[in-house]
Amino acid sequence: MKLARPSEMVLRALWGVALLALAAAAVLAVVEGRLGAPGLVALILAALSAGVALYLAPERIRERIRARPVAFGANAALASLAFVGIMVLLNILAARHSWRWDVTAERRFSLAPQTREILRNLPQPVEALAFFSQNFQFARQEAEDLLSQYQHYSGGKFSYRFIDPVAQASLARQWGVTRDGTILFVMGDRRQEVTLYNEQEFTSALVKLLRTTQPKVYFLAGHGERDINEEGDNGYAQARRALEREGYQVASLNLAVTATVPADAAVVVLAGPRRPLLGREVEALQRYLNAGGRMLIVLDPAFQIEGEGTAATVNRVFAEWGVAFREDVVVDPASAMFTDPLTPLSSRYGFSPITAKLGNIATAFPAARSIEETGSPDRFRVIRLVESSPSSWSETDLAGLRQALNQGRLPASAGKKMGPLALAVAVEQVNGKGRLVLVGDADFAANVNVGANLPFANLDLFVNAINWLSESEQLMGLRQSPTSPTRALAATPAQIRTVFLIAVVAMPLAVLAAGAAVWWGRR
């Protein structure tokens, strides 16, 4: 039985239903992330509509296939399929052999060198368990972007997976997770919990996993030293937090109350005393240091210190170690921060694990005294960590310096000890465990000089010194990628008008003119 020829309107309606149903299936699949029941129904409807149209008018299909536009369309379709195939192949290759390029001037999408070093040297696999429910998806992408970078740089030693604590409540209870958005870093039978999604927190969790013990760092108090809890410009709160991120316990120590250094002290820090140490305090620190203790001592120039004889009492602590703080201030007009000759800016680093990874990133010393070698005893090894420039000099006439600066000039350098001068040194016992680091400026590690937005290595020098003193060399490195200041582009009104005329007026008119020319040529 031969069916009646269907009208053009009926065929168009069938094809229209097929296309609409196919589009609906595609939209549902994208929205739901899978082809569910509604999408499957839409797909079946599209197939049925197209099948009915083909059955009712097969001759129409044959005519259209033989038509010239269909041939052109088929060629275009084949070319499109070939292009899609090539793109799919490139994506597969990129997924299996991925490379990353951070083209931002601030390197904002790169992990810090220290983080990459830690990931490369993980002693055993680390897995991050990210507990994110459907209600916490707004933060998931941020966490996943960072976790994928950690996985990329780990050489297969770091992995992660997401767990829905609502859908998999028993697994969340098994891991002791009660807060949505929690990430557990797990290595063997050890774990660290993170609830903030930034590189500092993630790397701090890895460092704490790597430590089998938590070394204790004591900051001496009672002589006007820098306060580890002060958030102002002169405080050491940021330095304290940096040490805690590296897995240290940080506490204050007053030797006027406690006669000896605690036995659990990994490192003792004397951070910028402004008044002299008592005799019994000097003796307690001498006993600790000479018995294999580790100390970091930072001391400001004399004009920043209130008490007379402060440097002399500090020098007595390590009198046998062949180094001493000078009673001077370093003047370095050739290499200064913001053209301030009393603020040396130096990347002249000595060969030491403390400075090995600082590269050409400079450290700033806002007003510094120099450190001299008082001899070369066979029992100690002295290394200059940071030096001033060769054109710097040691200014011992502080009153004359102050007078010259008030007159807007610098004193003459003739007859004075010329650079390079030691701004920081490291000393260690040749046949013992004792270690000592001296820095001729306490401001270099103050809050105002260790901010994440500053392009200096101050914080890295400070924390690396503590790591070297506590024999945690595997943690040394740069804790943030070196940044360059972001430059804002400012345009004049005339430049703004020029950009508007080119982008909004001229370019669209050029496209219209080209189209009109083609139309006129084919007319």
C-alpha positions in Angstrom: 0.0 0.0 0.0 1.5 3.3 -1.1 1.2 6.2 1.4 0.0 9.6 0.3 2.8 12.2 -0.2 3.0 14.2 3.1 2.8 18.0 2.9 5.9 20.2 3.3 4.5 21.6 6.5 4.2 18.1 8.1 7.8 17.3 7.2 9.1 20.5 8.5 7.2 20.0 11.7 8.7 16.5 12.1 12.3 17.7 11.5 11.7 20.7 13.8 10.5 18.3 16.6 13.6 16.2 16.0 16.0 19.1 16.2 14.3 20.6 19.3 14.3 17.2 21.1 18.0 16.7 20.2 18.9 20.2 21.5 16.9 19.5 24.7 18.8 16.2 25.2 22.1 18.0 24.8 21.1 20.8 27.3 19.9 18.3 29.9 23.1 16.2 29.6 25.3 19.4 30.1 23.2 20.6 33.1 23.0 17.3 34.9 26.5 16.2 34.0 25.1 12.9 32.6 22.4 11.6 30.3 19.5 11.0 32.7 16.0 9.8 32.1 14.6 13.1 30.7 17.5 13.5 28.3 17.1 9.9 27.2 13.3 10.5 26.5 14.2 13.6 24.5 16.8 11.6 22.5 14.3 8.9 21.7 11.7 11.5 20.6 14.3 13.0 18.3 15.1 9.7 16.7 11.4 8.8 16.3 10.6 12.1 14.7 13.5 11.9 12.3 12.7 8.3 11.5 9.0 9.1 10.6 10.1 12.0 8.4 12.5 9.7 6.5 9.9 7.0 6.1 7.2 9.3 4.8 9.4 11.0 2.3 12.5 9.0 1.3 12.6 10.5 -2.2 13.1 14.0 -0.6 16.2 12.7 1.1 17.5 11.2 -2.1 16.9 14.5 -4.0 18.6 16.6 -1.3 21.6 14.2 -1.2 22.1 14.6 -5.0 21.8 18.3 -4.8 24.9 20.5 -5.1 24.5 22.3 -1.7 24.4 18.9 0.1 27.7 18.0 -1.5 29.2 21.2 -0.3 27.6 20.6 3.1 29.0 17.1 3.3 32.5 18.4 2.5 32.1 21.0 5.2 30.9 18.3 7.7 33.8 16.0 6.9 36.2 18.9 7.4 34.5 19.8 10.7 34.7 16.2 11.8 38.4 16.1 10.9 39.0 19.3 12.9 37.2 17.9 15.9 39.1 14.7 15.7 42.4 16.6 15.6 41.4 18.7 18.6 40.3 15.6 20.5 43.7 13.9 19.8 45.6 17.1 20.9 43.5 17.2 24.1 44.4 13.5 24.8 48.1 14.2 24.3 47.9 17.3 26.4 46.2 15.4 29.3 48.9 12.7 29.2 51.9 15.0 28.7 50.8 18.2 30.3 53.0 21.4 30.6 52.2 24.6 32.5 53.3 28.1 31.6 52.6 31.0 34.0 52.7 34.1 31.8 51.6 36.5 34.5 54.3 39.1 35.6 53.5 38.3 39.3 53.8 34.5 38.8 50.5 34.3 40.6 49.7 30.9 39.2 53.0 29.3 40.2 53.9 27.4 43.3 56.8 28.7 45.4 60.2 27.1 44.9 60.2 25.8 48.4 56.8 24.1 47.8 58.1 22.5 44.6 61.2 21.3 46.4 59.2 19.7 49.2 56.9 17.9 46.7 59.8 16.5 44.7 61.4 15.2 47.8 58.4 13.6 49.5 59.7 10.4 51.3 56.4 8.6 50.7 53.1 9.1 49.0 50.7 11.8 50.3 47.0 11.8 49.6 44.7 14.7 50.2 41.1 13.8 51.1 38.9 16.8 50.3 35.5 16.6 52.0 33.1 18.9 50.0 29.4 18.4 49.9 27.1 19.7 47.2 26.4 22.7 49.4 30.1 23.7 49.4 30.8 23.6 45.7 31.6 27.3 45.6 34.9 26.6 47.3 35.7 23.3 45.6 37.1 24.8 42.4 39.6 26.9 44.2 40.8 24.0 46.2 40.9 21.6 43.2 43.0 24.1 41.1 45.6 24.3 43.9 45.6 20.5 44.6 46.1 19.8 40.9 49.2 22.0 40.9 50.6 20.1 43.9 49.9 16.8 42.1 51.6 18.1 38.9 54.9 19.0 40.7 55.0 15.9 42.9 56.2 13.4 40.4 53.4 11.0 41.2 53.9 11.2 45.0 50.9 13.5 45.7 47.3 12.6 44.9 43.9 13.8 45.9 40.2 12.8 45.8 37.0 14.5 46.7 34.5 12.9 49.1 30.9 14.1 49.7 30.6 14.0 53.5 26.8 13.9 53.2 26.5 11.1 50.6 29.4 9.2 52.2 28.7 10.1 55.9 30.3 6.9 57.2 33.6 7.6 55.5 33.6 11.2 56.9 33.0 9.8 60.4 35.8 7.2 59.9 38.2 10.1 59.2 36.8 12.2 62.0 35.7 15.0 59.7 32.8 17.1 61.1 33.2 20.3 59.1 32.3 20.7 55.4 35.2 21.9 53.3 37.9 20.1 55.3 40.9 18.7 53.5 43.0 16.0 55.2 46.6 15.5 54.1 47.5 11.9 54.9 51.0 10.3 54.8 51.1 6.8 56.3 49.5 6.9 59.7 49.9 10.7 60.1 47.5 13.4 59.0 47.1 17.2 59.0 43.8 19.1 58.7 43.4 22.2 56.5 40.3 24.4 56.1 41.9 27.4 54.2 42.7 26.9 50.5 46.0 28.7 49.8 49.6 27.6 49.2 50.8 28.6 52.7 48.3 26.4 54.4 48.8 23.4 52.1 52.6 23.5 52.3 52.5 24.0 56.0 50.5 20.8 56.3 53.1 19.0 54.2 55.9 20.3 56.4 54.2 19.2 59.6 53.7 15.7 58.0 57.4 15.5 57.3 58.5 16.4 60.8 58.6 13.5 63.3 59.1 15.9 66.1 58.1 19.6 66.6 61.3 21.6 67.5 60.9 24.4 69.9 62.3 27.9 69.2 62.7 30.3 72.2 62.8 34.1 71.8 64.6 35.8 74.6 62.6 38.6 76.4 63.3 41.1 79.1 65.7 43.5 77.3 63.4 45.3 74.9 63.6 42.6 72.3 61.2 42.4 69.4 57.8 41.0 70.5 56.7 37.8 68.7 53.1 38.6 69.3 53.2 42.3 68.1 51.3 42.9 64.9 52.7 46.4 64.4 55.5 47.4 62.0 58.3 46.6 64.5 56.9 43.3 65.8 57.9 39.8 64.9 54.4 38.3 64.6 54.8 37.4 60.9 58.2 35.8 61.6 56.5 33.7 64.4 53.7 32.6 62.1 56.2 31.6 59.4 58.1 29.4 61.9 54.8 27.8 63.0 54.0 27.1 59.4 57.3 25.3 59.2 56.3 23.0 62.1 58.1 24.8 65.0 56.7 25.6 68.5 57.5 29.2 69.3 57.7 30.5 72.9 59.2 33.4 74.9 62.1 32.9 77.4 63.1 35.2 80.2 66.5 34.2 81.7 66.1 36.6 84.5 63.4 34.2 85.8 64.8 30.9 84.5 68.5 30.5 85.2 69.2 28.0 82.4 68.1 27.5 78.8 65.4 24.7 78.7 66.6 21.3 77.6 64.0 21.2 74.8 65.3 24.3 73.0 66.2 23.6 69.4 67.1 27.2 68.8 67.4 30.3 71.0 66.8 33.7 69.3 68.0 37.0 70.7 66.0 39.5 68.5 67.2 43.1 68.9 67.9 43.7 72.6 67.8 47.4 73.5 69.4 47.1 76.9 72.4 45.1 78.2 72.2 41.5 79.3 72.8 40.6 82.9 76.0 38.8 83.8 74.2 35.6 84.8 72.2 35.7 81.5 75.4 36.0 79.5 76.9 33.0 81.4 73.8 30.9 80.8 73.8 31.6 77.1 77.6 30.9 77.0 77.1 27.5 78.6 74.2 26.7 76.3 76.1 27.7 73.1 79.5 26.2 74.0 77.7 22.9 74.8 76.4 22.5 71.3 73.5 24.9 71.4 72.1 26.9 68.5 71.5 30.7 68.5 70.3 33.4 66.1 71.3 36.8 67.3 70.2 40.0 65.5 71.3 43.4 66.7 70.5 46.9 65.6 73.1 49.7 65.3 74.0 51.6 68.4 71.9 54.7 67.6 68.8 52.5 67.7 69.6 51.1 71.1 68.8 52.8 74.4 71.2 51.1 76.8 75.0 51.7 76.9 77.1 48.5 76.5 74.4 46.4 74.9 76.6 45.2 72.1 79.5 44.5 74.5 77.3 42.1 76.6 76.0 40.4 73.5 79.5 39.9 72.1 80.5 38.2 75.4 78.0 35.4 74.7 80.1 34.2 71.7 83.4 35.7 72.6 85.3 32.5 71.8 83.6 32.0 68.4 85.9 34.4 66.4 83.2 36.9 65.4 81.8 40.2 66.9 79.4 42.9 66.2 81.1 46.3 65.4 80.1 49.5 67.0 79.3 51.1 63.6 76.6 51.6 60.9 77.0 50.4 57.3 76.8 53.2 54.7 76.1 51.9 51.2 75.1 54.6 48.7 75.8 52.3 45.7 73.3 49.5 46.7 70.6 51.0 48.8 66.8 50.7 49.1 64.9 53.7 47.9 68.3 55.6 47.7 68.7 55.5 51.5 72.4 54.9 52.0 71.7 53.5 55.5 69.5 50.8 54.1 71.8 48.3 52.3 70.0 46.2 49.7 72.2 43.2 48.9 72.1 39.9 47.0 75.8 39.3 47.6 75.3 35.9 49.3 78.0 33.6 50.6 78.1 29.8 49.9 75.8 28.4 52.5 72.6 26.3 52.6 70.9 29.3 54.2 71.4 31.4 51.1 71.9 28.8 48.4 68.3 29.1 47.0 67.8 32.9 47.4 69.4 33.5 43.9 69.4 37.1 42.9 66.6 38.2 45.2 68.0 40.9 47.5 67.6 41.2 51.2 67.0 44.7 52.7 68.6 45.8 56.0 67.1 49.1 57.2 70.0 50.5 59.2 72.6 47.7 59.9 75.9 47.3 61.8 78.7 45.1 60.3 80.2 42.0 61.8 83.9 41.4 62.0 86.0 38.3 62.3 88.2 38.6 65.3 90.3 35.6 64.5 90.3 32.2 62.8 90.2 29.7 65.5 90.6 26.1 64.4 87.5 25.1 66.4 85.0 27.2 64.3 84.1 27.7 60.6 82.8 31.2 59.7 80.8 31.9 56.5 79.7 35.4 55.4 76.0 35.0 54.5 75.4 38.5 53.2 77.8 41.3 52.2 77.4 45.0 51.4 78.8 46.4 48.1 82.5 47.1 47.7 81.9 50.9 47.8 80.2 50.7 51.2 82.0 51.7 54.4 81.9 51.2 58.1 80.9 54.5 59.8 82.0 54.6 63.5 81.5 58.4 64.0 77.7 58.2 64.6 77.5 61.8 65.8 79.2 63.0 62.7 77.0 60.8 60.5 73.8 62.2 62.2 75.1 65.8 61.7 76.0 65.2 58.0 72.6 63.6 57.3 70.8 66.6 58.9 72.7 68.8 56.4 71.6 66.6 53.5 75.0 65.0 52.8 77.1 62.0 53.5 80.3 62.0 55.5 83.5 61.3 53.6 84.6 57.6 53.4 88.3 58.4 53.3 90.3 56.5 56.0 87.4 54.3 57.0 87.0 50.5 56.6 85.7 49.9 53.1 83.4 47.1 51.9 82.4 44.5 51.2 81.3 44.3 54.9 79.6 41.3 56.5 75.9 42.0 57.3 75.2 38.4 58.4 77.5 35.5 59.2 77.1 31.8 60.1 79.5 30.1 62.5 79.6 26.4 63.4 81.8 24.3 65.6 84.2 22.1 63.6 84.2 19.3 66.1 80.9 19.9 67.8 77.2 20.5 67.2 77.1 24.2 68.1 75.8 26.7 65.5 75.5 30.5 65.5 74.0 33.0 63.1 74.6 36.8 63.5 72.7 39.5 61.6 73.6 43.2 62.1 70.0 44.4 61.9 66.8 43.4 63.8 64.5 45.4 61.5 65.2 43.0 58.6 62.7 40.4 60.0 60.2 42.9 61.4 56.6 42.7 60.1 57.0 45.8 57.9 59.9 44.2 56.0 58.6 40.6 55.5 55.2 41.1 53.9 54.2 38.8 51.0 53.9 41.8 48.7 57.6 42.8 49.1 60.1 41.6 46.5 62.8 40.8 49.1 64.2 37.6 50.6 64.1 38.9 54.2 61.6 36.3 55.5 63.3 33.5 53.7 66.7 34.5 55.1 65.3 34.5 58.6 63.4 31.2 58.4 66.3 29.5 56.5 68.7 30.5 59.3 66.4 28.9 61.9 66.1 25.7 59.7 69.9 25.6 59.3 70.4 26.0 63.1 67.9 23.2 63.8 69.4 21.0 61.1 66.2 21.1 59.0 68.0 21.9 55.7 65.4 20.0 53.7 62.9 22.8 54.4 65.1 25.6 53.1 64.1 27.6 50.0 62.0 30.5 48.8 58.6 30.5 50.5 56.9 32.6 47.8 57.5 33.1 44.1 59.4 36.3 43.4 56.9 39.0 42.4 57.2 42.2 40.4 55.1 45.2 41.2 51.8 45.4 39.2 51.8 48.3 36.8 48.6 50.1 36.2 48.0 51.6 32.8 46.7 55.2 32.8 45.3 56.6 29.6 44.6 60.2 28.7 41.2 61.3 27.5 42.6 61.6 24.0 43.9 58.1 24.1 40.6 56.8 25.4 38.7 58.5 22.5 41.2 57.0 20.0 40.7 53.5 21.4 36.9 54.0 21.3 37.0 55.2 17.6 39.2 52.3 16.5 37.5 49.4 18.4 33.8 50.6 18.4 33.6 52.6 15.2 36.4 51.9 12.7 36.6 48.1 13.0 32.8 47.4 12.6 32.7 49.8 9.6 35.6 48.0 8.0 33.8 44.7 8.3 30.6 46.2 6.8 32.6 47.8 4.0 34.3 44.5 3.1 30.9 42.8 3.1 29.4 45.5 0.8 32.4 45.2 -1.6 31.9 41.4 -1.8 28.2 41.8 -2.4 28.7 44.4 -5.1 31.3 42.2 -6.9 28.9 39.2 -7.0 25.9 41.4 -8.0 
